[in-house]
Amino acid sequence: MLMILITHIVLAFMSIIFASFACISPSVKKLRLTYFTTVAMFVSGAYLTIQNMSHLLESCTIGLIVLSVIVAQISVAQKQLHQSENK
């Protein structure tokens, strides 16, 4: 369980970092890395939440905030990439 938690935390940081890089300089490769780490973070977070229901409110709130930030960054990066391809 501890290893999954550590992996989940690392994936969350990686998702935010990759999404930030994708916003700064959008590319398909950066977006795919962001998608992969975000889905992996979501799956590991869901598993951890199911295994430990006692901290459900705190973990879900923080997880949804982080996920919202990542989705917003992905949206901005996709828009920038689309605009750069249409020039």
Secondary structure, DSSP 8 states (H G I E B T S, - for coil): -HHHHHHHHHHHHHHHHHHHHHHHS--HHHHHHHHHHHHHHHHHHHHHHHH-GGGHHHHHHHHHHHHHHHHHHHHHHHHHHHHHHT-
